[in-house]
Amino acid sequence: MNDGIFNQDSLRRYYETHTDTWRLIAGELRDTIERAVSVLASRPTIRGRIKSFKSYYEKYLRILKAGVNSAGGPPRITDLIGIRIVCPFIEDLSIVENLLRNQFELVELERKGSYTFKEFGYESTHLLIRIPEMITAKRGKADCDVAEIQIRTILQEAWAEVEHELVYKAEFTPFDTPMKRKLAAVNASLSLADIIFQEIRSYQRQLNGELGKRRESFYQKIEESTDGLLFAGEQAEKTQMPEAAPEPLSPDSVSIDDLLLSALYAHNQNRFDEAIALYSRILELKPDDRICSLIYKHRGMANFARSHYEDAIGDFSHTLELDAKSYKAAYYRGVVYSVLKQHSKAIDDFTRSLTINPYQSFCLFRRGQSYYHIGDYPQALSDCEASLAIESKNEAVYKFREMLQLKLKM
């Protein structure tokens, strides 16, 4: 390639000689990166490509024209092989970057981005990495030892594609100031959308974490209340948890989302009175029926946790009035009835819950307990067996089955 540097035909022959090898290397890199980022819950989209001859030649000429190839020989084009990683959320970008840093030898890092109304650049992270020896040993170097990896969000990718057509590939860029401002506004809107999507994702993660904690403590209360009645013959003692110092709600936190997160936080801290007050405050805002049914269910769980059983029944009943398909509310109300030793009502609610969703091992177990308490041992055993068919590793259910088998042999 030292001869005919400016000869397009010679350059094309050189390009075509290495094309297949470059494609194989791009495929190997893509597979390696897919394995590296497989730990992410939101799977990025990964694409590999080699530069087309037209793009290759145009860049070749631009480098020669700029006079940056003082060392002689053909210009070094570092993005012959390119990998693009498109992530759903902003937070994924830094995670992917760190994973790649651990996987490859980093040659260069560039963070692109522009926000002025005169420039329309997209945000993007570009990593120049050394192609691993295990790949070059397998596929050959093909006069190329580096590759470029671009990391973007989905919206950054969308802007980059449009911007490439409107600005980069055009013979002239918009010179009218209002048009420039419009393009800058679109770019800013996409950036803002990315930020908002990330905020929603972070909020969901925080909300789900609080929901998980609340659910775990609620189920523990159920076990203490119902299993205690079954195996000890009396209700388990209620232990009062020490209350944590209250976390005040910000005066600016007036949205339903903020109130719900604060209520769940108080709920998980066993500050049930505070949680119930916050749930009630949400209901006073008169949200739609779907939200109201959810809030009534949460408030019912808090009332159950503080042993206000009639209030809990009222809340779960409100949930079922607003959402007749809420099998959890039917199950929860059945649990409260079983704690109150109103076993016929409990059986009705457990049956209602199972009619909506029959694949509930725990609901079958609780209904079996209620049948046991009214003396219907065969039906209790039937529910017990059905529960084990769905969840075979529940020690409490095994223990219950042994008890029933002894009863039926008497």
Beta strands, then each sheet from edge to edge (+ up, - down):
strand 1: 45-50
strand 2: 81-87
strand 3: 105-112
strand 4: 124-130
strand 5: 146-153
sheet 1: 1+ 2- 5- 4+ 3-
end
